[in-house]
Amino acid sequence: MEAPFIDVNGFALQAPTPRYNGDFAPVFPTGLTLSPDGETLFVANNLGDSMGIIRNLRSTRELVRVDLRRDNPLQPIYPYGVAALPASDGKTAKVYVSCWNDAALAVIDPNNPGKPINRITVDRHPTAMVFNTAKSRLYVVNSNADSVSVIDTTADKEIERINVRLAEKAQLGSSPESLALSTDEKTLFVANAHSNAIAVVALAQSGGEKSKLTGLIPTGQYPAAIAVVGQSLIVGNGKGTGVENSSMVVNNSGRAPNAPNDRFPAVRGQGGQYSGSLISGNLSLIEIPSERQLYGFTQQVLRNNGLIGEVKTRLFAGTNPIKHVIYVIKENRTYDQVFGDVGQAGDGTKADGDPSLAIFGYGEAARSPKGGWGSFFVIGSQRRRPQLVHGCLFDRLRG
C-alpha cells in the first residue's frame, strides 16, 4: 500500500453523533515518533485519548489502538507528545506519552499493548519531551507549572523538577512549550512561550547537585519550538515579531487572509477576516551567548516582562474604590472589526477605531438608545495584545 498519507480514523471509537467525521469520533493526532528501526510509527491521539501504533509502515500498515484514559470515562487526558526508548535489539523497549490533563506520562510496552499502563507523575500539562544521547534521562516540560521534570528511564520515576520561571517570586505563566539540549548535554534550553524568552538551565552533573536556571535569552513572540545546531539556537516564534512585521495585511479584497468565499467577487466576504490569520510566525537564529552576554540578555527579558525597570505608581490613596473589573473579549476578532464604528465611549472619550474595518455592526448595537453595554463600559481601543484563537491557547491579560 502506497499513499502520501495514512488514514488514522482506525484509531477512533464510534462517534457519539451520527454523520460526524464519517461516523468516527475525532482523533486529532499530535505527537509522532518512529521506532529506532524505522518500521513502526507511534502517534499520540490528542482528542482520542489514545496512542496509535502503526506497524509495517512499508507494507500493510497495521493499526493498533492503546487506550490511555484512566478509569473515569468523563475525564479526558489529552495525550500530546511521544518519545520511544530504543531496545538493545534496535526495536522499541517502551514508549512515553505526555498527557496534558493527567499531569503524568503514560509508559507503554509496544510489544504488549494490552499490558496495564505504568504512569509517572510529573507536573501540570506535560507537553514536549527530549532524551539525552544515552537515553538514560528524559526531560519533560510542564507548561502549566513553569517547570521541567527529569525522568530516570531505568527506574521510570521523576528524579528532579526544575523551575524555569523568570524569577522565584514571578507569577506563574511562563508556559514552557519546547526544549533542547546543548551539544555537550550540560545545558538545557527551554522555550518559555508566554515570556517571549529562552530559559538557560545548567544541568546537575552528579546526584548531589541540583540543576540551576542561569539566565534568559529574549526571543520573538511566543517561542514554541527550539533546536540546537552546533553553537546556535534555532527558535520558532509562533507569533513572529508582531502584526506590524507580519506578511499578512487586513484588507477587504475577499482574498487572503480571508476565509474561502464562493461568492467572490460579487460579495467581498468581509466577515472572513480572522484574527488568527493575521500574524505570521518566523524563525530566529541565535548564537549561544557567553556568560557576560547572558547577563545582559537576562536583564532585557526581565525588563520586557515588567519585572525590573518599571516605576511603581499609585492611582489613589486610601481604600481602593474599585469593587469589580469586567473585562470583555471578543474572541478571534480585532478591535476594529468589532468596534471600529464606535465614535466615543460612554464617558465621552473619543475612540480611535477604523470604521472601514468594522464588519459586525456591533458598535451601533452597543450604543443603542435602549442602554447598550457599550455606552457605559470603557473601550480599550489601543490595548495592544497578541491575538489568540480559541481553545487552550488563551493568554493572560497583563495590566
C-alpha positions as CSV (number, residue, x, y, z in Angstrom):
1,M,0.0,0.0,0.0
2,E,1.4,3.3,-1.1
3,A,-0.1,6.7,-0.2
4,P,1.1,10.2,0.7
5,F,-0.9,10.0,3.9
6,I,-2.1,7.4,6.5
7,D,-5.8,7.4,7.4
8,V,-5.9,7.3,11.2
9,N,-9.6,7.0,11.6
10,G,-8.9,3.4,12.5
11,F,-7.7,4.7,15.9
12,A,-11.2,6.3,16.6
13,L,-14.1,5.0,18.5
14,Q,-17.6,5.2,17.0
15,A,-18.7,8.8,17.0
16,P,-21.3,9.9,19.6
17,T,-23.0,11.9,17.0
18,P,-24.1,10.3,13.7
19,R,-22.6,11.7,10.4
20,Y,-19.8,13.4,12.3
21,N,-16.4,12.9,10.8
22,G,-17.6,10.0,8.7
23,D,-19.2,8.3,11.7
24,F,-15.9,8.3,13.5
25,A,-15.0,10.1,16.8
26,P,-12.3,12.8,16.4
27,V,-8.7,11.6,16.8
28,F,-6.5,14.7,16.2
29,P,-3.0,13.2,16.0
30,T,-0.3,15.4,17.6
31,G,3.0,13.8,18.6
32,L,4.7,11.4,16.3
33,T,7.9,9.3,16.6
34,L,9.4,6.4,14.7
35,S,10.8,3.3,16.3
36,P,14.6,3.0,16.1
37,D,14.4,0.5,13.2
38,G,12.0,2.8,11.3
39,E,9.4,0.1,10.9
40,T,6.8,1.4,13.4
41,L,5.2,4.8,13.9
42,F,3.8,5.8,17.3
43,V,1.1,8.5,17.4
44,A,-0.5,10.5,20.2
45,N,-4.2,10.9,19.5
46,N,-5.0,14.1,21.4
47,L,-8.8,14.0,21.2
48,G,-8.9,10.2,21.1
49,D,-7.2,9.7,24.5
50,S,-5.1,7.0,23.0
51,M,-1.8,6.1,21.4
52,G,-1.8,4.7,18.0
53,I,0.7,2.1,16.8
54,I,1.2,1.8,13.0
55,R,3.2,-1.3,12.3
56,N,4.8,-2.5,9.0
57,L,5.0,1.0,7.6
58,R,6.3,-0.1,4.2
59,S,3.6,-2.7,3.6
60,T,0.3,-3.5,5.5
61,R,0.3,-0.5,7.9
62,E,-1.4,-2.4,10.7
63,L,-3.2,0.0,13.2
64,V,-3.3,-0.8,16.9
65,R,-5.1,1.5,19.4
66,V,-3.9,1.7,23.0
67,D,-6.5,3.4,25.3
68,L,-4.7,5.8,27.7
69,R,-7.7,7.1,29.7
70,R,-7.9,6.2,33.4
71,D,-11.0,4.6,34.9
72,N,-13.1,7.7,34.8
73,P,-14.6,7.9,31.2
74,L,-15.7,11.5,31.8
75,Q,-12.1,12.8,32.4
76,P,-10.2,13.1,29.1
77,I,-6.4,13.2,29.4
78,Y,-5.4,14.7,26.0
79,P,-2.1,12.9,25.1
80,Y,0.3,15.1,23.2
81,G,4.0,14.2,22.9
82,V,5.6,10.8,22.2
83,A,9.1,9.5,22.9
84,A,10.3,6.0,22.0
85,L,13.1,4.4,24.1
86,P,15.3,2.0,22.0
87,A,15.8,-1.6,23.0
88,S,19.1,-3.5,22.7
89,D,17.9,-5.3,19.5
90,G,17.2,-2.0,17.7
91,K,13.5,-2.1,18.2
92,T,11.5,-0.2,20.9
93,A,11.6,-1.0,24.6
94,K,8.9,1.4,25.7
95,V,7.0,4.5,24.7
96,Y,6.4,7.6,26.8
97,V,3.4,9.7,26.1
98,S,2.9,13.1,27.8
99,C,-0.8,13.6,28.9
100,W,-1.9,17.2,29.3
101,N,-4.8,16.7,31.6
102,D,-3.3,13.9,33.7
103,A,-0.1,15.6,35.0
104,A,1.6,12.3,34.1
105,L,3.5,10.4,31.5
106,A,1.9,7.1,30.3
107,V,4.5,4.4,29.7
108,I,3.5,1.7,27.2
109,D,5.1,-1.6,26.2
110,P,4.7,-1.6,22.4
111,N,5.3,-5.3,22.3
112,N,2.4,-6.0,24.7
113,P,0.0,-3.0,24.2
114,G,-2.7,-4.7,26.3
115,K,-0.5,-4.7,29.4
116,P,-1.5,-2.3,32.2
117,I,-0.1,1.2,31.6
118,N,2.5,2.5,34.0
119,R,2.3,6.2,34.8
120,I,4.9,8.6,36.0
121,T,3.5,11.6,37.9
122,V,5.1,14.9,36.8
123,D,3.5,18.4,36.9
124,R,0.6,20.2,35.2
125,H,0.2,20.0,31.5
126,P,3.3,18.0,30.4
127,T,4.0,18.7,26.7
128,A,7.3,18.4,24.8
129,M,10.0,15.8,25.7
130,V,13.6,15.1,24.8
131,F,16.1,12.3,25.6
132,N,19.7,12.7,26.3
133,T,22.0,10.8,24.0
134,A,22.4,7.9,26.4
135,K,18.6,7.7,26.7
136,S,19.1,7.5,30.5
137,R,17.2,10.8,31.1
138,L,14.0,12.1,29.6
139,Y,13.3,15.8,30.1
140,V,9.6,16.9,30.1
141,V,8.3,20.5,30.0
142,N,5.2,21.1,32.2
143,S,3.6,24.0,30.5
144,N,1.1,25.0,33.2
145,A,3.6,24.7,36.1
146,D,6.6,26.6,34.6
147,S,8.8,23.5,35.3
148,V,10.8,20.7,33.7
149,S,10.7,17.1,35.0
150,V,13.8,15.0,34.8
151,I,12.9,11.3,34.4
152,D,15.2,8.4,35.1
153,T,14.3,6.0,32.3
154,T,15.7,2.9,34.1
155,A,13.5,3.3,37.2
156,D,10.7,5.3,35.4
157,K,10.5,7.9,38.1
158,E,10.9,11.7,38.4
159,I,14.3,12.5,40.0
160,E,14.3,16.3,39.7
161,R,11.9,19.1,39.0
162,I,13.5,22.3,37.6
163,N,11.8,25.7,38.0
164,V,12.1,27.7,34.8
165,R,10.0,30.7,35.8
166,L,11.6,34.1,35.2
167,A,12.3,34.6,38.9
168,E,11.5,32.8,42.1
169,K,8.8,35.3,43.0
170,A,7.5,35.9,39.5
171,Q,3.9,34.9,38.8
172,L,3.0,31.6,37.2
173,G,2.5,31.8,33.5
174,S,5.8,31.5,31.5
175,S,4.3,28.4,29.8
176,P,7.4,26.4,28.7
177,E,6.5,24.7,25.4
178,S,9.7,23.2,24.0
179,L,13.2,22.2,25.0
180,A,16.6,21.2,23.6
181,L,20.0,20.0,25.0
182,S,23.3,21.6,24.2
183,T,25.8,19.5,22.2
184,D,27.7,18.7,25.4
185,E,24.4,18.0,27.2
186,K,25.4,20.2,30.2
187,T,22.8,22.8,29.3
188,L,19.1,22.7,28.7
189,F,17.4,25.4,26.7
190,V,13.6,25.8,27.4
191,A,11.3,27.9,25.3
192,N,9.1,30.0,27.7
193,A,6.3,30.9,25.2
194,H,4.3,33.4,27.3
195,S,7.5,35.2,28.5
196,N,9.0,35.5,25.0
197,A,12.2,34.1,26.3
198,I,14.5,31.0,26.4
199,A,15.4,29.8,29.8
200,V,19.0,28.6,30.1
201,V,19.5,25.8,32.6
202,A,22.8,24.4,33.9
203,L,22.0,20.7,34.5
204,A,23.1,18.8,37.6
205,Q,26.2,16.7,36.8
206,S,26.0,14.5,39.9
207,G,23.4,13.0,42.2
208,G,24.1,15.5,44.9
209,E,23.7,18.6,42.7
210,K,20.6,20.5,41.6
211,S,20.1,22.0,38.2
212,K,20.1,25.8,38.1
213,L,18.5,28.5,36.0
214,T,21.5,30.6,34.9
215,G,19.8,33.1,32.6
216,L,17.3,34.1,29.9
217,I,17.5,34.9,26.2
218,P,14.9,37.2,24.6
219,T,13.1,35.9,21.5
220,G,10.2,36.9,19.2
221,Q,6.6,36.4,20.3
222,Y,5.5,33.1,21.7
223,P,8.6,30.8,21.1
224,A,7.0,27.4,20.7
225,A,9.9,25.3,19.2
226,I,13.6,25.2,19.7
227,A,16.6,23.3,18.3
228,V,20.3,23.3,18.9
229,V,22.7,23.3,15.9
230,G,26.3,23.5,16.9
231,Q,26.7,26.7,18.9
232,S,23.4,28.2,17.7
233,L,19.8,28.1,18.7
234,I,17.0,27.9,16.1
235,V,13.8,29.3,17.7
236,G,10.4,29.0,16.2
237,N,8.4,32.1,17.1
238,G,4.7,31.2,16.8
239,K,3.6,34.8,16.5
240,G,6.6,36.1,14.8
241,T,7.6,39.6,15.8
242,G,4.2,41.3,15.8
243,V,1.4,42.3,13.4
244,E,3.4,45.2,12.2
245,N,6.0,42.9,10.8
246,S,3.6,40.3,9.5
247,S,3.3,39.5,5.8
248,M,-0.5,39.3,6.3
249,V,-2.4,42.5,5.9
250,V,-6.1,43.0,6.6
251,N,-8.0,44.1,3.5
252,N,-11.4,43.8,2.0
253,S,-10.3,42.2,-1.2
254,G,-12.0,38.9,-0.3
255,R,-8.7,37.1,-0.7
256,A,-6.1,36.1,1.9
257,P,-6.1,36.2,4.9
258,N,-9.8,35.9,4.5
259,A,-11.5,32.5,4.6
260,P,-12.6,30.9,1.2
261,N,-15.5,32.8,-0.3
262,D,-17.6,31.2,-3.0
263,R,-19.4,34.5,-3.6
264,F,-16.3,36.5,-4.6
265,P,-16.1,38.9,-6.3
266,A,-19.8,39.8,-6.1
267,V,-19.6,39.7,-2.3
268,R,-16.3,40.5,-0.7
269,G,-16.7,38.2,2.3
270,Q,-15.5,40.8,4.8
271,G,-16.6,38.6,7.7
272,G,-13.8,36.2,6.9
273,Q,-11.1,38.4,8.3
274,Y,-10.0,36.0,11.0
275,S,-7.5,37.5,13.5
276,G,-5.7,34.2,13.9
277,S,-4.6,34.5,10.3
278,L,-3.1,38.0,10.7
279,I,0.2,37.0,12.3
280,S,2.9,35.1,10.6
281,G,5.4,33.1,12.6
282,N,9.1,33.2,11.9
283,L,12.5,31.6,12.9
284,S,15.2,33.2,14.9
285,L,18.9,32.1,14.7
286,I,20.6,33.0,18.0
287,E,24.3,32.3,18.8
288,I,24.6,30.7,22.2
289,P,25.7,33.7,24.4
290,S,28.7,33.9,26.6
291,E,28.2,34.3,30.4
292,R,28.6,38.0,30.1
293,Q,26.2,38.3,27.2
294,L,23.7,36.1,29.0
295,Y,23.6,38.5,31.9
296,G,22.7,41.4,29.6
297,F,20.0,39.2,27.9
298,T,18.5,38.3,31.2
299,Q,18.2,41.9,32.2
300,Q,16.4,42.6,28.9
301,V,13.9,39.7,29.4
302,L,13.1,40.9,32.9
303,R,12.5,44.5,31.6
304,N,10.4,43.1,28.7
305,N,8.2,41.3,31.2
306,G,7.9,44.2,33.7
307,L,9.9,42.6,36.5
308,I,12.5,45.4,36.6
309,G,12.8,49.0,35.4
310,E,9.1,49.9,35.9
311,V,8.2,52.9,38.1
312,K,5.6,51.8,40.7
313,T,2.7,54.2,40.7
314,R,-0.4,54.5,42.9
315,L,-3.6,55.5,41.3
316,F,-5.2,56.8,44.5
317,A,-4.6,57.0,48.2
318,G,-6.6,55.2,50.9
319,T,-9.2,52.5,50.3
320,N,-9.5,51.1,46.7
321,P,-12.8,52.4,45.3
322,I,-12.8,49.7,42.6
323,K,-15.1,46.8,43.5
324,H,-15.3,44.8,40.3
325,V,-13.5,44.7,37.0
326,I,-15.3,43.3,34.0
327,Y,-13.0,42.5,31.1
328,V,-14.9,41.7,27.8
329,I,-13.0,40.0,25.0
330,K,-14.5,39.4,21.5
331,E,-12.8,36.1,20.7
332,N,-10.9,35.8,17.4
333,R,-11.5,39.4,16.3
334,T,-9.6,42.6,16.3
335,Y,-10.8,45.8,18.0
336,D,-11.6,47.5,14.6
337,Q,-13.6,44.5,13.3
338,V,-15.9,44.8,16.3
339,F,-15.9,48.4,17.5
340,G,-14.3,50.3,14.6
341,D,-17.6,52.2,14.1
342,V,-17.9,53.4,17.7
343,G,-17.2,57.1,17.8
344,Q,-16.8,57.5,21.6
345,A,-17.1,55.6,24.9
346,G,-19.8,56.3,27.4
347,D,-17.7,58.9,29.3
348,G,-17.3,60.9,26.1
349,T,-13.8,59.7,25.4
350,K,-13.0,59.7,21.7
351,A,-12.5,56.1,20.4
352,D,-9.6,55.5,17.9
353,G,-11.2,52.9,15.6
354,D,-11.2,52.4,11.9
355,P,-14.9,52.2,10.7
356,S,-13.8,50.8,7.3
357,L,-12.8,47.5,9.0
358,A,-16.0,47.2,11.2
359,I,-17.8,44.1,10.0
360,F,-20.5,43.2,12.5
361,G,-22.3,46.5,13.3
362,Y,-21.6,45.8,17.0
363,G,-20.7,49.4,17.6
364,E,-24.1,50.7,16.7
365,A,-25.8,47.9,18.8
366,A,-23.6,48.6,21.7
367,R,-24.5,52.3,21.6
368,S,-28.2,51.7,21.2
369,P,-30.7,54.1,22.9
370,K,-32.0,51.2,25.0
371,G,-28.9,51.2,27.1
372,G,-26.4,49.1,25.2
373,W,-23.5,48.0,27.3
374,G,-21.0,49.9,25.1
375,S,-22.5,53.2,26.5
376,F,-21.1,52.7,30.0
377,F,-18.1,50.5,29.5
378,V,-14.6,51.8,28.8
379,I,-13.4,51.0,25.3
380,G,-9.8,49.9,25.3
381,S,-9.2,50.8,21.7
382,Q,-5.4,50.9,21.9
383,R,-4.8,47.9,24.1
384,R,-2.0,46.1,22.3
385,R,-2.0,42.3,22.9
386,P,-1.0,39.4,20.7
387,Q,-4.2,38.0,19.1
388,L,-5.2,34.5,20.2
389,V,-7.6,31.8,19.0
390,H,-10.0,29.7,20.9
391,G,-9.3,26.6,22.9
392,C,-6.3,26.1,25.3
393,L,-4.3,29.0,23.7
394,F,-5.7,31.9,25.6
395,D,-3.1,34.1,27.2
396,R,-3.4,36.1,30.5
397,L,-4.0,39.8,30.3
398,R,-1.1,41.7,31.9
399,G,-2.2,45.1,33.1
